[in-house]
Amino acid sequence: MGAVGKAMGITISPPIKQQESKSESIEAIAQASGIRIRLITLEEDWWKSDRGPLLGMTQDNQPIALLPNKKKQYELFDPIICQRIRVNQTIAQQIAPIAYVLYRPFPDKKLTTLEIFKFAFTKQIREVLIIAFLGILTALFAMLTPQATALLVDYILPDANRQLLIQMGLGLVFASFAMTILEIIQSFFILRLQTQVSSETQAAIWDRLLKLKVSFFPNYSTGDLQERVSAVSDISSLLGGNILKTLLRSFFALLNLGLLFYYNWQLALIALILATITSITTIISGLITTEQIRFLQEVNGEIFGFTVQLIEGISKLRVAGAENRAFNHWVQKYRQQVKLMLSTQIMEDFLTLFNTIIPTISLIFLFWWVVRLMENPLPSSDLSLSTGQFMAFYVAFTAFIDGVTGLSNKIIDLLEIGILWERTKPILHAEVEKTNLGVEPGELSGQLKLEQVSFRYGIDTPLILDKITLEAEPGEFIAITGPSGSGKSTIVRLLLGFEQPTSGRVTYDGRDLAILNIAAVRQQLGVVLQNSRVLSGSIWEVLAGGTVISLEQAMEAIQLAGLAEDIEAMPMGIHTIISDGGGNLSGGQKQRLLIARALVHKPKILIFDEATSALDNRTQAIVTKSLEQLGVTRVVIAHRLSTIKSANRIYELKVASRSQ
């Protein structure tokens, strides 16, 4: 794994605790290194094309590094013999048809734009240099046309030199063919660069989002966050069109300015003045449009977030008869969006019209100025240009002005890219939850305690908890009850490390949670929160939650949760597909599925926040009996007496106080 990490610029850290299986060991290393991994299936002839560095497995389950070489073909690096072997059909048969993809994360700190660009392009320097080199070559070939025009008018046509005409024609045909080939190759490298940068950066931003503190998320709606995270894909889509090609072509066309000064510096100043006027007009238009685009993107995020809320809450809207009010609220936002889009489009249309007429005006001004100088030459003027040289100047002048207007035409798109990038900054600047730091907790016994814990959500807000003390010994069942707002769910957030106490401490096995590896602690907890949702996928996938579990593990958890009969009655059994939010399940089935998901990894501590409120008495008795047989520590928040009557201790909370 170290060889794959080195090839990708990732620092690999060993886990503190050795795992039993290779898959668990790889996941433990990934967790210790703070990176994401994904298990993939290798397709037929996979070694013949570049898919990036991969962590493969031999048929006898030994890890190997699969690294692409300069020819975009794979080599096998065996860490035992420390040799690289070219992969062929024979070698590929010795490799298992699965591999792990590693994803490079952002550094766990507040990131600047420069650091993001460094992250995105450090490994793509070769592609960037090749694209720039091909662009310069294309521009140089394009400069042959003005030179050939001067040669044609001044020498070939007056001398009727057919041989030189044929040679020049063949040269121009070759130059045109070379330019076409160069642009095709350049397009290929641009596409490769876009794909690599977009995939790495998009994955890193999603990884960053998942690492943020829980307190970050209430500030944004789900739809708005989706818009912000997807900004990288939007930028890639914008650049993936003609923008990047136009920008490169236009930028290198500006090299014709040097050719203009070579022919006549006075006439070249005309091109420079017109380029300055175009730039000033573009900058003013951009300044006017920037705020509109920024506001438009904010409105787009609000609309998308509100639309997601409408879809998720459609049943509640119908029950309340509030469809018209919801629609009117959406229409108001949509009206604002359309108004902003129209105002932005007007400015874009003005800029397009300006850049359409400026080449014609430029030529008119050029010819007018030349005629005027010929009729009334200035003392310092020197128009000693032959007809051919003037024609060459004219061709280079046209190419230069086209380059300037081409850049100007794309200013709105560039502004939109900049603003899209700004929308990702709250994610990139937010504080990351450092779950992998701290002391390794080892295997928890099940003992936990809140010692004189006080907590408030803000400096100026009242205390939610005031000197709370509660504890559970290994295997004990403690219950927490109390009115709404007394801090029951806050205790759960403290136990999970989502929040830190204002005073006091939370301990597991007598050690402060603040100094422990929170990720390792959470892995040994089975949690069902009050607002837990069932994700879409098969029942087996829902239970796995992104991890690898066996069918036996899944069925055991289902049995413990009292869900076995329900699943057996389903046509596809454990492979039945569940919709997002569990819409095709009853309330009791959803809760039991969530309980099964919490039990599947056999945690040492169970934390339930109103996890059985939708269960009938019979089903709840089955679940309670199963949990008692497990002998694990249980912390249960509930209101029903039947749920908590068998608890070892019941803690009743009041607002900012505690009584037992």
N, C-alpha and C positions, 0 to 999 in steps of 0.2 A: 504493500500500500504506500510505503514511503517513496518508491520509484514513480508511481503514478502521481503522487502529490508533488514531487519535485518537478515533473514534467508540466504540471499545471500551475506551479507557483503557490502551492498550498503547504503550509507547515503541518506535519502529521505528529500528533502527540499520542503516546501510549496510554492505554487505560490503566487506572490504579488497580482495578480488580480484574483478574483473568476470567474469561468466560469459558463455558464448557464446549460449545459448538463453534465452528468456524464462522457461521452467519452471525451468531451473537457477538463473537469477538470483533468482527468487522463493524457491526453497529456500535459496539462499545468504543472502538477506536475513532469512528466518525463523531460520536458524541463528545469524546474527550478533545477532539480536534476542532469542534465547533463547526462541522460541515454537514451538508446534506448528501445523502447517497440514494441511488435508485437502482433497483434490480431490473435488468432488461434481458430479453432473449436474443441471442445472436442469430442472425439470418444466415441463409446459405451463402457461401463465398464472402462472408463478412470481412475477411482479412484483406480483400483486394481494393478496398476504398477506405478513406479516412473518416472515422467516426469519433475521433478524439481519443485521448488516453483512457484505457479501461482497466479495471481490476477484474481479472478472469480467475477461473478455477480449473484445475486439472480434473480428470475423471476420478482421481482418488481424493478429491476435495482439498487440494493444496492451493493456496493463493499464488497467482502469478501476475506480473504486469504486462499488459498488451499495449505497446507504444507505437504510434505511427512514425515512420521514417520520412526523410525528405522526398521520397518518391510516393508518399501517401499510401504506403503499404505497411502492414503490421510486422512488428518484431516482438518476440517473446523474451521478457527478462525474468530469469529464474533467480530469486533471491538466495537460493542455496548455493548455486555454482557461480552467481554473479556474472552471467554471460547473456548476451543478446543473440537470439536465434531468429532468423527469418522464418515467418509463418508461411507454410505451404499446405497443400491438401493433407499430407501425412501428419504434420505437426498439429493441424486444426482438429484432426480426429482424436487427438489426445487431450483436447481442451473441452470442458463441459460447455454446453450450448447456453450458458448464462454468464452474465458479467454485471459488475457494478459500475455505474457512472457517478463520478464525484463532481460536486458543484462548488465552485470557488466562491466564498462569501466575502462581503465587504468587511473591512476592519470594524471592530466593535467600538466605534467612536463617532463623534459628529463629523460628517464628511463635507468637504468643500467641493465645488464644481471641478477644480483642478484635480483633486484626488479621484473623483469619479472618472474623469477622462483618462487619468493614468491607469486606473483599474481596467478600463474598457480597451485601451489601445496598447498597453505595454507588450502584450503577447502578439499584437498584430502589426508591429513596426514594419515587418517585411512587406506585408500587403500594402501598407500606407506608402512606403517608398516606391514600390512597383507602380502603384496608381499614379503617383506624382511624376515618376520618370516617363511613363507612357503618355501622360498629358503633355509633358514638355516636348517629347518627340512628335506628337501629333501637331502641336503648335508650330514647331519648326518646319514640318512638312507643309503646313498651311501657308507659311511665309514664302514658300517657293512660288506661289501663284503671283504675288505682286512682282517678284523678280522676273518671272517668265513673261509677264505682261510688258515690262519695260524692254526686255530683250526682243520681244516680238515686234513692238511698234518702232523701236529705234534702229534695229539692225535687220531682222529677218524679212519683214515686209518690204522695206526700201530696196534691199539687195536681192529680193526674190530668191532667197537661199532655201531651197526646198529640203536639202539634206539636213540643215540645222533645224528647220521646222519639224521634220519627222523626228529628229532626236529629242527636241524639246517636247513634242507631243507624247512620245513614248515615256519621257521622264515624268511628265505630269500624270499620265495614266498610272505609272508605277507609284507615284506619290499618293494619288487618290486611292489606289488599291492598298498601299501600306497604311494610310490613315484609317481605312475601313477595318483592316485587320487589327490595328492597334486599338481602335475604339471597341471592337468586339472583345479583345483580351482584357481591356480596361473594365468593360462592363462585367465580365466574369469575376474579376478581382473585387470590384465594388460590391457585387452580390455576395461574394464569399465573406467580405469584411462586414457587411451589414448583418448577415446571418449570424456570424460568430459573436459580434459585439452585442447584438440584440438578445441572443439566447443567453449569453453569460450574464449580461446586465439585468435582464428581466428576472432570471432565476435568483440573482443576488438580491434584488429588491424584494421579491417574495420572501426570501429567507430572512431579510432584514425585518420585514413586517411581522413575521412569526416570532421574532426574537424581542419585539418591543414589549415594554411593560404593559400590563393589563390596563392601567390607568390611562393609557394613550387612546384607547379605542372608543370610549364614550364621547369623545370630542368630534367624531365623524360618523356619518351614516355608512351603512354597508355599501350602498351604491357609490357614494362619494369616494370611499377608499378604493373600490374597484377601479374607478376612473383614474385615480391618482397612480395606482400601481401599474395600470395598463398604459400609462403615458409613454413608457419606453417602446411598447409595440406601436403606438400611434406615431411616435417619432420615426421609427423604422419604416412604417408604411409610407409616411410622407417622403422620406429620403429614398425609399425604394422605387418611387415613381421616376419622373424626369428631373426632379429638383437637383439631386447631387450631380447628375450628368451635365445638366444645364449650367450649374455653378462652376464645375470644373472647366467645361468648354468655354464659358464666358471669361473665367479668370485667366486662362491661358491665352485667350484672344487679346487680353490687355497687353500682352507682350508686343503686339503690333505698334504700341506707342513708341518703342525704341526704334522701330523701322521708320516711323513717321519723322522723328527727330533726325534720323540719318539722312533722309531725303531733303527736308527743309524744316528747320526749327521754328520758323515764323508761322508756317501753316500748321505745324504740329501743335502750336499753342491754341489754335482754334479748337482742335479735338480735345485738348486738355480743359479749355474753358467750358465747352459743351458737356464734358464728362462731369465737371464740377457742378454745373447747373442741374444736371440729372441727379447727381448725388444729393445735393441740397434738397431738391424736390422730394426725393425718396426718403430722406431722413425726416423731413417735416411730416410727410404722409405717415411714416412709421410711428413717429411720436404721437400723432393723433389717433392712430389705430391701436397702439399698444394697450392702452387702458381698456378700450372696447373689447379687444380679444381676451384680455385677462379677466374682465368681468363676465364675458361670454363663457369662458371655461368654468368659472365658478358657478354660473347658472346651470351649465350642462351637468356639473357634478350634483347640484341640488336636485335637478329634475330626475337624474338617474337614480339618486338615492330615494327620492320620494316615490318613484315608480316601483322600485323594489319593495318599499313598504306597502304600497297599494296592493301589489300582487300577493305578498305574504299575508296581508290582513283582509283579503277580499271577503272571507266568510264573516268576519267581525263587522265589516262595513254593511253587509247585507242584513245581518241580524239587527243592527242599529238603524237601518234604513238611511245610511249616510252616503250613499253612492253619489248623489248630486253635489253634496258639499265637497266630497273628495275630488270629483271631476272639476268643479269650479276652482278649487285650489290649484289643481294641476294646470288648468287653462291659464290662470294668471301667470304662472311661471313660464308656461310655453309662449304666451304673448310677449313676455319680456325677452325670451330667447330669440324669437323671430325678429323683434325690433332691433336687437343687437346684431343679429346676423345680417339684416338689411343695411344697417349703417356701416358695418365692416365691408360688405360687398360693394357699396357705393364708392368707398375710398379705394378699394382694390380695382374697380372698374375705371376710376379716374386715372390711377397709376398706369393701368394697361393702355388706356387711350393716349396718355402722355408719351409712353414709350413707343407707341405705334407711330406717332407723328414726328417724334424727335429725329429719326434717321433722315426723313425727307427734309425737314427744316435744316438739319446739319448740312446736307448736300447743297441746298439752296444757298446757305450762308457761305459755304466754302467757295462755290463758283462765283458768287457775288464779290467776295473778298479778293479772289484772284483777278477777276476782271478789273476791279477798282485799282488794284496795285499795278496792273499792266497799263491802265490809262493814266494814273497819277502815282508813279512810283515814289515811295518814301526814300529819304536819303540813306537810311540804314537798311532798306529792304533789298533782298537779293532773291530774285525768282529765276535764277539761272537753271531752270529745269527743262529738260527735253520733253517732248510729247510723251515718250515712253515712260520717263521717270514720273511725270505727272499722273499718268494712268496707273502706274504702280502705287503711287501715293494714294490715289483715289481708292484702289482696291484695299489697301491696308487701312485706310481711313474708315471705309465701310465696315470692315471686319472689327475694328476697334470700337466703333459706335454700337455695333450689334452686340459686342461683349458687354459694354456698359449697360445697355438697355436690358440685356438678358439677366444680368445680376439684379437690376432694379425690379424687374418683373417678379422675382422670387422673394422680394423683401417681406411680403405679407406671410408667405409660408415659413420663412426663417423666423419671423417674430412669433408665429404660432408654435414653432418648435421650442423656442426659448421659454415661452410661457408654459408649455406642457412640462418642460423640465422643471420649472419653478414649482409646479404642483406636486412634484415628487419630493420636494425639499422637506416638508414636515416629517415625512417618513425617514429621510436620511439624517435629519438633525435631531430626531427624538432619541431619548436615552434607551439604550439596549439593556434588557434584563440579563445579567451575567450569571446564567444558571450553572455553568460548568466550573466556576471558581469555588473555592472553599474546601473544607475537609470532607473526604469521602466518608459517608455515614456507615458504610458496611451494611450488613443485614439488620434491619430494624427488628426490635423485639415486640413492638406494639405499644410501648409506653410513650405517652405524650402529656404535655402540661402547658397551661397558660398561667404565668406567674405575675400577679398584680399588673395585668395588662390594661392600659388605657389607650384609646385610639380616637382620633378625629381625622376627617378627610381633608381639612384645610386649616390653615393657621387661625383664621377668624371664625371657623365653624364650631358649633358646640361638640362636646364629647359624645361619641356614640357608645363607647365602652369606658367605664370608670373603675379602674383597679379590679378587673375581673380575674378570678383564680378558679380554674377547673383542671381536672386531671383524669387520666384513664390509665390503668395498669394493663399489662399485656392480657388480651383475651376478654377484657371487660366491655360492657355495653353501657355507654352513658348517653343520656338524652338531654337535649336542650329545647326548651319551650319558652314562650313569651309572646307578648303582643307585637304587632307590626311596628318596625322602627326601633326595636329594642337592641338590635345588633346581632341577631342570630346568624344571618348570612355573612356579616362582617367577620365573625369568628372563623367561619369556613375560609374566607379569603386570607385571614392571618395564618391559619394552619397550612394553607397551600403556598404561602410566601408571596401572594399577589400584593399584599400590603405589609408594611412594617409597623410595629407598635410605636405609638408616641412615647410610651414608657412601658417598662416591664419587658418580658421576653417570652418567646414561644420555644419550647424545647421538645426534642425527640430523644428518648433514652438519656435524658439529662443534659444533652448538648444543645446549645442555642442554635436555632434554625438559621440565624444570621451568619454563622460561621460555617455552615454545612453546604455541601454541594446540593443546591435545591433540585436540580434535575434528577439526581440520584435518589433523593428523598421522594419526589413525586412518582418516580417509577414504581415505588413500593406502596403507593396509595391507590385505592379504588374509590373513585369519586363520582357521585351523581349530583349535579347542581340543580337548583330549582328551575333554571331556565335552560337546562341541557337540551340539545336538539339531536334528532336522529338524522344522520347524513344519508344521502342517496347511495345506492349500491345493493348488492346482495346481502342477506343476513350475515353470512360468513364474513364478508368484507367489512360490514358495520362493526361486527364484534372484534375484528382484527385491528381496526383503527389505524391502518397503515403499517402495522407490524406483521410478522410472519407467525401464524398459529396453525396448529394441526386441527384436523377435523375432530379428533378426540377432545382436544381442549375446548373447542367451540361447543360441542354437544354437552360436555360436563357443565360448562357455565350456563347453558340453556336449561339444563335439568335443575340446577341450583336456583335459578330465577323463576322456576315454575312455568316456563314457556314451552316445554317440550310438546305438550298436547296440541297447542296452537300451531306450532311449526309442522308437526306431523299432518295436520289437517290441510296445510297449504299444498297446492299442486306440485310446486318445485322444492318443497321442504326448505332446507337451510340455504338453498340457492335462490329462493324467492327474492325478487327485486323490490326494494323499498324506495319509495319516492322521497324527495328531499323534505325533511320535516316529519316523515312517517305518516303522510296523509292517508295511506291505505291501511293503517293500523288503528286500532282503538286506543284510547288513552291509557288503559291498563296494559295493553301489549307494548306500547312505546316505553312505558316505565320499566317493565320487566326486561325489555331488550337493553335498555340503558343499564339496568342492574347487572345483566349478564355480561355486558361490555366491561363493567367495573370489576367483575369477578374473574374474567378470562385469564388474567396473568397471575392469579392467586396472590393478591396483595396482603400485606401484613396488617394494614389499617384500612377500614372502610369509613368513608365520610358521606353521609346521605343528607341532602337538604330537601325535605319534602319529596323524597324519592318514591314513596308508596301511597301518595294521597289519592291516586286514581284506582287503587286496587280494592277489590271486594274483600270481605273478611276471610273467605276461604283461601283465596290466592295469597293474601297477606300472611296467613298462618303458614302456608307452604314456604314462602320466602323466609319468614322469621325462623322457622325450624331449620331450614338449610343453612342459614347464616350462623345459627347457634352451634351447629355441628362443625363448622369450619374452625371455630375457636379463635377467630381474629378479633382485634380491637375494633369496636364500632362506635362512631360518633354520629348520632342521628338527631336531626332537627325535624320536629313534627308537632302537630297539634292534637291528633287523635290519641285518646288514652290507650286504645287497643294497640297502638304502634309502640308506645314507650312504657307500658305497664311492667314489662319484664326487665327493665333497665336496672343496672346496679346502682346508678345514681341519676337523679333528674335535676337538672339545673334550670331554674326559672329566672328569666331575665326581665328586668324592668328598664325603663329609659334611663340610661347613664348610671345604672346601679345593678347589683346582683344579689339575689337571695336564693337560698338552696332549700 
